Amino acid sequence: MLVEKAIEAEQGNSFTLGLLATIEKALGNIDRASELFEKSINIDQRNPDILHNYSILLAEKDPSKAVNISNRALAMSPENSYYLERNGYLKWKQGDLDNALESTIKAIELSPDLIDAHLNLGGIFKDLGNLDQALASTLKSLELKSDNSKAHMNLGGIYKDLGNLDQALASTLKSLELKPDNLSALNNLNGFIDQLTLSPSNAQNLTKAYELLINLDNISHSKLSMIFIQTFLPAIQEAAKFNPIISAENNALTNLAGDWRLRKSLTLLIPPHQAIEHFLRRLRKELVGLAANQQVIPEILRALTESLATQCFLNEYVYAQSPEEEVFVNQLIELINDNQNSFNQYLAVLACYAPIYRLSLKQDWLKDYPTSSHESRALIQTQLEEPNEEEKIKSAILTSSVINDAVSSKVKAMYEENPYPRYRYADHTSNSLAKTPSETIKLESTKYNLQFSEELIANHSHPKVLIAGCGTGNQVINASRYKNAQITAIDLSRPSLAYAIRKAEGYNMNNVSFKIIDILHVANLKATFDIIECSGVLHHMEDPGKGISALKSQLAHGGYIKLALYSEIARQQIVEARNQIKQLGFKSTPNGIRDFRQQVFQGQLKELSGLSKIWVDFYSLSECRDLCFHVQEHRFTAESIQHLLDTQGLIFCGFMLPKTIRSSYQEQYPDDSEMTSLENWGEFEKKHPTTFRGMYQFWAYKHS
């Protein structure tokens, strides 16, 4: 009220209006502040302080205008180090690195102790690829202010790019120690945690990071699976030495059962390791034996049993079952409805073999099941509440087109049976960290001087994004990284879409429209898109060329499409697995997949001995089905990708690969600085056949 009265009284005073605008900005009233700055400048365009403050306000809202306003302030006071620092920062964020560097260096020359200028200079040097100078500048900023959370975070990013991951971890954790709610630092940590290996030198920090990340619900925890294995495998192997495992003398089991990190991890991720699976299978068998014989489950194992039940649900009951276990399970089904005490004690054991929502259980007892712990809440949530919610969602999903392609129909049937993949949480980007699509594509491409439409550049635009073949929604949630995006997600499978809708709603993503539609009929959407993502889908179509042609028709001129395709060279072991599955008559059923896996584990299929060691998909029923039993699979080479893109008139923007592989390629092909020669990549892959085990992933551009 006082501000409004002051505004009325000072309508013609430029200085006062500028001051009031600064107050409104501090109060978070950005639009009102902008209006007052404009009024102030219209009255007097010669006050550089007002122009400078206005440029700060515009940094996020309208970066181009912010640079122009900052330039005007600087023209009036070219020796003002604060103006120079802000001018350099704004130009840096606009990608004008050379001029940003010039302004920032001049600011430091005028004010050597200007902390933000040193920090910005570190960021500019980093983007220019001068990591040594970036490191020196950032360390200088910390010399001036040692408790700067942002500086420690930036330092972590530089160390990561230098390949010093342990130091990157230490710096990022220091940033979070100073500012626990630093979302950017958490995002950075999530981005490189899977590149770390547990060692005596980093054990303390890596444990801290692991504990921090398993308590987040906006990341995909699968990236922590290798750290899980490195952390817990020794204790699991020690516990597995006992027969039976459940023994009063088994201190290793007691310690594992009492470790909240292990229990929580089992509710979040699937450990891809044969020895760990074998241990959990044995434990499950002993638990069901105790339960079927009405023996008491040790209290110390209660929470671990609930975690194991959630683990079994996540991997879709992929563990092999013996005939004895089947008898025990049937006995337990009869026993569990006898009384509430038996129900409460043995429900988690039964849920290790079958999902709760599919069992005929007394609903009143289910409602009264104690859920005071994380493990019990996770059990009821994943095995009862969420599946029931998906059933309600399924009935409300409308079909946008008839699925009449023969292969599409087979693929649809496969995913109707097993929505794929199951996951608890996914990488979700908060609005404050979301970037324009152009920024994201630049980070994920190697080609220089990419061209972008206004829709992909402007902070205020609302780019249209299509996720083609969204499955259970992981990609949809990942698309939260696109600022202000309007997302359309399509898939063949109603159960998969129901899963995806539930997940998107859980992240309050109200900007997504879900539809059942075949990619071949994507024109029925009657819309064009600035961005299309199609990951792991085209290679399951009868004719991938028709699929990409259909998508390209809906891609706006100047738009980008992100593709992920299987590699012929990287999947030779999968080709052999598919051949043996066909020859030996393994069925694409849960029991058929379990039998196949057991024979691989037991070494009966010697040619496939490495399958369980190098393919994480082997450790989930649906992912193993997708890996080895899929009804349709095409595989590509660099040469066939070139042909596919040439046929469609799309421009290759470079593969998404770890820095180590990119560096190796650059050493062998120094003349291909953009790393976009698919001919070279074809040669490189022949020498390094595992390069694209995780699929060829890349962006392609459609001419405007």
Secondary structure as UniProt FT lines:
FT   HELIX           2..9
FT   TURN            10..12
FT   HELIX           14..26
FT   TURN            27..28
FT   HELIX           30..43
FT   TURN            45..46
FT   HELIX           48..61
FT   HELIX           63..76
FT   TURN            78..79
FT   HELIX           81..93
FT   TURN            94..95
FT   HELIX           97..110
FT   TURN            112..113
FT   HELIX           115..128
FT   HELIX           131..144
FT   TURN            146..147
FT   HELIX           149..162
FT   HELIX           165..178
FT   TURN            180..181
FT   HELIX           183..192
FT   HELIX           193..195
FT   TURN            200..202
FT   HELIX           203..213
FT   TURN            214..215
FT   HELIX           221..224
FT   HELIX           225..239
FT   TURN            240..241
FT   TURN            248..249
FT   HELIX           251..257
FT   HELIX           260..266
FT   TURN            267..268
FT   HELIX           274..292
FT   TURN            293..294
FT   HELIX           299..301
FT   HELIX           302..314
FT   TURN            315..316
FT   HELIX           323..336
FT   HELIX           340..350
FT   TURN            351..353
FT   HELIX           356..358
FT   HELIX           363..367
FT   HELIX           374..380
FT   HELIX           381..385
FT   HELIX           386..396
FT   HELIX           406..417
FT   TURN            431..433
FT   HELIX           437..444
FT   HELIX           454..457
FT   TURN            459..460
FT   STRAND          464..468
FT   TURN            471..472
FT   HELIX           474..478
FT   HELIX           479..481
FT   TURN            483..484
FT   STRAND          486..491
FT   HELIX           494..506
FT   TURN            507..508
FT   TURN            510..511
FT   STRAND          512..516
FT   HELIX           519..525
FT   STRAND          529..535
FT   HELIX           538..540
FT   HELIX           544..553
FT   STRAND          555..565
FT   TURN            568..571
FT   HELIX           572..584
FT   HELIX           590..601
FT   TURN            602..603
FT   HELIX           606..608
FT   TURN            609..610
FT   HELIX           611..614
FT   HELIX           616..619
FT   HELIX           621..624
FT   HELIX           625..629
FT   HELIX           638..648
FT   STRAND          650..655
FT   HELIX           659..668
FT   TURN            670..671
FT   TURN            673..674
FT   HELIX           678..687
FT   TURN            689..694
FT   STRAND          696..702
//
